[in-house]
Amino acid sequence: MIQYKRISREQLYAFSVAVLKKLGCDEVRSSIVSDVCLEADMRGISSHGIARLPRYRDHIQQGLIDPKAEPELLFKTGVSAVYDGHHGVGHYVSKIVCEKAVELAQKNGMGISVVRNSNHYGIAGYWAEQMMKNEMIGISSSNTAPLVVPTFGRQAILGTNPIAIAIPSYYSSPIMLDMATSVVSRGKLEVYSRNLQPIPYGWAVDAQGKPTDDPSEVLENVKNHAGGGIVPLGGESTQFGGHKGFGLAFIVELLTAGLSMGTSSLHTYKKHGNISHFFMAIRLDLFGDSDTLLQHMQQIAMEIKQSEPSIDKSEILIHNELEYKNREDALKEGIKMDIPTYQKLQSLAEHYALSLH
């Protein structure tokens, strides 16, 4: 059974900012990375939370991330923009590029911005939600390191390639779909590996393309390009729609690396991270009166919410509803952190003479 420790958001935020500053990030970069990571932790997405700090440290020390790089605007129209992230901090690069999509949408109804040569940007939902806060439909996606085998394949050639879509409404919590296009994210395998737990069969395949329950083996294989990896959403075959997850991952590659003239997942994380992102903001009033639309969206959500649950379930959860319940709990009780993650962060704290309670 996994054991947890509770730590307040304030303590973790201060610790994360302090570590990132030690690594050469300024206040702005340290703050945005910490905010995105802690939003993931509070929502129960620990695979993308503060546990990523040791990896960010390694990537900065290896030169994959330049903690001082500034993104450069390469191309712009009234509704689109293309950037080069120059291998900078992914969250900082994304903040600038996402804000450009919002700026273009505010002026012209919609805005699409893409960027190449970035790095890991956290949960895709964070960025979709930033656009939604401006009363816009927000869409964000990213390619990643090669971790996913295509349907009927045995080489990790695609990323987990997340996509998030946030839609404004008057519903009690923000309505947002935030998902990997694979069965699980790499971070989920890392959580199981840290806690010495087997993964369910159907999450990943070994070097021969056969299902495996060993997360450490899968992670080691993809690290060394030895074959195997995570399977697309729907599984390793077409029986339950694995080809559909494969198709979604492929489309994300084209929206991110394709439109930005960036590096596909297969060729990322060599000399630099070379990750590509996509952001799209659509102003709600393009479709009519905003207030009327917000109410209508809420009504549709409530029809689903109030429909009959299955015999052994108490309710139907709208996408992002559980994450916001987790968020409220974390703000009151502290963020849940498994003991192996806490111990890794404690080692980081000792190395930099910092405090982590």
C-alpha positions in Angstrom: 0.0 0.0 0.0 1.3 3.4 -1.0 2.1 5.7 2.0 1.7 9.5 1.7 2.8 12.6 3.5 0.8 15.9 3.4 2.7 19.2 2.7 1.1 22.6 2.3 1.1 24.3 -1.1 2.9 27.3 0.3 5.8 25.2 1.6 6.2 23.3 -1.6 5.9 26.4 -3.7 8.7 28.1 -1.7 10.9 25.0 -1.9 10.4 24.6 -5.6 11.1 28.3 -6.4 14.3 28.1 -4.2 15.5 24.9 -6.0 14.9 26.4 -9.5 16.8 29.6 -8.6 19.7 27.5 -7.5 19.6 25.9 -11.0 19.9 29.3 -12.7 16.2 30.2 -13.3 15.1 33.8 -12.5 12.0 34.6 -10.4 9.6 34.6 -13.3 10.7 31.2 -14.6 10.9 29.7 -11.1 7.4 30.9 -10.3 5.7 29.6 -13.4 7.3 26.2 -13.3 6.4 25.9 -9.6 2.8 27.0 -10.2 2.2 24.5 -13.0 3.8 21.6 -11.1 1.8 22.3 -8.0 -1.5 22.7 -9.9 -0.8 19.1 -11.1 -0.1 17.9 -7.6 -3.2 19.5 -6.2 -5.4 18.0 -8.8 -4.0 14.5 -8.1 -1.8 14.3 -11.2 1.4 13.6 -9.2 3.1 12.3 -12.3 3.5 15.9 -13.5 4.0 17.6 -10.2 6.9 18.7 -8.1 8.4 15.2 -8.5 9.6 16.5 -11.8 12.2 18.8 -10.1 15.0 16.3 -10.1 14.5 15.7 -13.9 14.4 19.5 -14.6 17.7 19.7 -12.6 19.2 17.0 -14.7 18.1 18.5 -18.0 19.5 21.9 -17.1 22.8 20.3 -16.0 22.9 18.2 -19.2 22.2 21.3 -21.4 18.9 20.1 -22.6 17.3 23.2 -21.0 18.8 26.7 -21.2 17.4 28.4 -18.0 18.0 31.9 -19.5 16.7 31.4 -23.1 14.0 33.7 -24.5 11.5 32.5 -27.2 11.7 34.3 -30.5 8.7 35.2 -32.7 9.5 33.9 -36.2 6.2 34.4 -38.1 2.9 36.1 -37.4 -0.5 36.8 -39.0 -3.6 38.3 -37.6 -4.6 34.9 -36.1 -1.4 32.9 -35.9 2.2 33.0 -34.6 5.2 30.7 -34.8 8.0 30.7 -32.2 11.4 29.2 -31.6 11.8 28.4 -27.9 15.6 28.3 -28.2 15.6 25.3 -25.8 14.3 27.4 -22.9 12.3 26.4 -19.8 9.2 24.9 -21.3 6.7 26.4 -18.8 8.1 29.9 -19.4 8.2 29.5 -23.1 4.6 28.2 -23.0 3.5 31.2 -20.9 4.6 33.6 -23.6 3.3 31.6 -26.5 0.0 30.8 -24.9 -0.5 34.5 -24.0 0.1 35.3 -27.7 -2.8 33.0 -28.7 -5.0 34.8 -26.2 -3.9 38.2 -27.5 -4.6 37.3 -31.1 -8.0 35.9 -30.1 -8.9 39.1 -28.2 -8.2 41.1 -31.3 -9.5 38.9 -34.1 -11.7 36.2 -32.5 -9.3 33.3 -32.5 -5.6 32.8 -32.1 -3.3 29.9 -32.8 0.3 29.9 -31.7 2.9 27.1 -32.0 6.5 26.8 -30.8 9.4 24.5 -31.6 12.6 23.8 -29.6 10.9 24.0 -26.2 10.9 21.6 -23.2 8.4 19.8 -21.0 5.5 22.3 -20.2 3.6 20.4 -17.4 0.0 19.4 -17.7 -1.7 20.4 -21.0 -4.8 21.3 -19.0 -3.0 24.2 -17.3 -2.6 26.0 -20.6 -6.1 25.2 -21.9 -7.5 26.6 -18.6 -5.5 29.8 -18.9 -7.2 30.5 -22.2 -10.6 29.5 -20.8 -10.2 32.1 -18.0 -10.4 34.7 -20.7 -13.9 33.4 -21.7 -12.4 31.4 -24.6 -12.3 27.8 -25.7 -8.8 26.8 -25.0 -6.9 23.9 -26.7 -3.4 22.9 -26.0 -1.2 20.0 -27.0 2.4 18.9 -27.0 4.6 16.2 -28.3 7.0 14.5 -25.9 9.9 12.1 -25.8 9.4 8.9 -27.9 7.5 6.6 -25.5 4.6 5.1 -27.4 4.5 2.3 -29.9 2.2 2.7 -32.9 -0.5 0.1 -33.4 1.1 -3.3 -34.3 4.6 -1.8 -33.6 7.2 -2.5 -31.0 9.4 0.6 -31.2 8.6 3.7 -29.2 8.3 6.3 -32.0 5.5 8.6 -30.8 5.1 10.7 -27.7 2.4 10.4 -25.1 1.3 13.6 -26.9 -1.3 15.1 -24.5 -4.2 17.2 -25.6 -6.4 19.4 -23.4 -9.6 21.2 -24.4 -11.3 23.6 -21.9 -14.8 25.0 -22.6 -16.3 27.9 -20.6 -19.6 27.4 -18.9 -21.4 28.2 -15.7 -20.9 24.6 -14.4 -19.6 24.4 -10.8 -16.1 23.4 -11.9 -14.2 24.2 -15.1 -15.1 21.8 -17.9 -11.9 20.4 -19.4 -10.7 17.2 -21.1 -7.0 16.8 -20.3 -5.6 13.5 -21.6 -2.6 11.7 -23.0 -3.2 10.0 -26.3 -1.6 6.9 -24.8 -3.2 4.6 -22.2 -1.1 6.3 -19.5 1.6 8.9 -19.2 5.3 8.2 -18.6 4.9 9.9 -15.2 2.3 7.3 -14.2 4.8 4.5 -14.9 7.4 6.4 -12.8 5.0 6.6 -9.9 4.5 2.8 -10.0 8.2 2.2 -10.4 9.1 4.5 -7.5 6.7 2.6 -5.3 7.8 -0.9 -6.6 4.3 -1.7 -7.9 3.5 -3.7 -11.0 1.5 -1.9 -13.7 -1.7 -3.4 -15.1 -1.3 -5.5 -18.2 -2.5 -3.4 -21.2 -0.5 -0.3 -20.3 2.8 -1.2 -22.0 4.7 -3.7 -24.0 8.2 -5.1 -23.8 10.9 -5.2 -26.4 9.1 -7.9 -28.3 5.8 -6.0 -28.3 4.2 -8.3 -25.7 2.3 -7.0 -22.7 4.3 -6.5 -19.5 3.6 -5.5 -15.9 7.1 -4.2 -15.1 7.2 -0.4 -15.2 11.0 -0.2 -14.6 11.7 -2.5 -17.6 9.5 -0.3 -19.8 11.2 2.9 -18.7 14.7 1.4 -19.1 13.8 0.1 -22.6 12.5 3.4 -23.8 15.5 5.2 -22.3 17.9 3.0 -24.1 15.8 2.7 -27.3 15.7 -1.1 -26.8 12.2 -1.5 -28.0 8.8 -1.6 -26.4 7.0 1.2 -24.7 3.6 2.5 -23.7 0.6 1.6 -25.9 -1.8 4.1 -27.5 -5.2 4.9 -26.0 -7.3 1.9 -26.6 -4.5 -0.7 -26.3 -1.9 -2.5 -28.3 -4.4 -3.8 -31.0 -7.5 -2.6 -32.9 -9.9 -4.6 -30.8 -10.6 -1.8 -28.3 -9.6 1.1 -30.6 -5.9 1.3 -30.2 -5.6 2.6 -33.7 -7.7 5.6 -32.7 -5.3 6.5 -29.9 -2.5 6.0 -32.4 -4.3 8.4 -34.8 -4.7 11.0 -32.1 -1.0 10.9 -31.2 -0.1 11.2 -34.8 -2.4 14.3 -35.3 -0.8 15.9 -32.2 2.6 15.4 -33.8 1.4 17.3 -36.9 -0.2 20.1 -34.9 2.9 20.6 -32.7 6.1 19.6 -34.5 4.4 19.8 -38.0 3.0 23.3 -37.8 6.1 24.7 -36.0 8.6 23.0 -38.3 9.8 21.3 -35.2 11.3 18.0 -34.2 9.0 14.9 -34.1 8.9 12.9 -30.9 11.3 10.3 -32.3 14.1 12.8 -32.5 13.6 14.7 -29.2 15.9 14.7 -26.2 19.2 14.3 -28.0 21.3 17.4 -27.8 18.3 19.4 -26.6 14.8 18.7 -25.6 13.3 20.0 -28.9 9.7 19.7 -27.7 6.9 21.4 -29.7 3.6 22.9 -28.4 0.3 24.0 -29.9 -2.1 26.6 -28.4 -5.5 27.6 -29.8 -7.8 30.2 -28.2 -11.3 30.8 -29.6 -13.4 33.7 -28.3 -16.8 32.4 -27.2 -18.7 35.4 -28.6 -17.9 34.3 -32.1 -20.9 32.0 -31.6 -23.4 34.4 -30.1 -24.2 36.1 -26.7 -21.6 34.8 -24.2 -23.9 34.7 -21.2 -26.5 32.6 -23.2 -23.8 30.3 -24.4 -22.4 29.8 -20.9 -25.8 28.9 -19.6 -26.4 26.5 -22.4 -23.1 24.7 -21.9 -24.0 24.4 -18.2 -27.4 22.9 -19.1 -25.8 20.2 -21.3 -23.3 19.3 -18.6 -26.1 19.0 -16.0 -28.1 16.7 -18.2 -25.1 14.3 -18.2 -24.4 14.8 -14.6 -27.9 14.1 -13.5 -28.4 11.0 -15.6 -28.6 7.6 -13.9 -25.3 6.2 -12.7 -24.5 2.5 -12.9 -25.9 0.3 -10.1 -22.6 0.3 -8.2 -21.6 4.0 -8.6 -23.0 7.0 -6.7 -22.5 9.7 -9.4 -21.3 10.6 -12.8 -18.3 12.8 -12.9 -17.9 15.5 -15.5 -14.3 15.9 -16.8 -12.1 17.9 -14.4 -14.7 17.6 -11.6 -12.6 15.1 -9.7 -9.5 17.1 -10.2 -11.1 20.2 -8.7 -12.4 18.2 -5.7 -8.8 17.0 -5.2 -7.6 20.6 -5.5 -10.0 21.9 -2.8 -8.8 19.1 -0.5 -5.2 19.8 -1.2 -5.6 23.5 -0.4 -7.3 22.6 2.9 -5.3 19.6 4.0 -2.0 19.9 2.1 -0.8 18.1 -1.0 -0.5 14.3 -0.9 3.0 13.1 -1.7 4.1 9.5 -1.7 7.1 8.7 0.5 9.6 7.8 -2.2 8.9 11.2 -3.9 9.3 13.0 -0.6 12.6 11.2 0.0 13.9 12.3 -3.4 12.9 15.9 -2.8 14.4 15.7 0.7 17.7 14.7 -0.9 17.4 17.7 -3.2 16.8 19.9 -0.2 19.8 18.6 1.6 22.0 19.1 -1.5 21.0 22.7 -1.8 20.8 23.4 2.0 17.1 24.1 1.8 14.2 23.2 4.1 11.4 20.8 3.2 8.9 19.9 5.9 
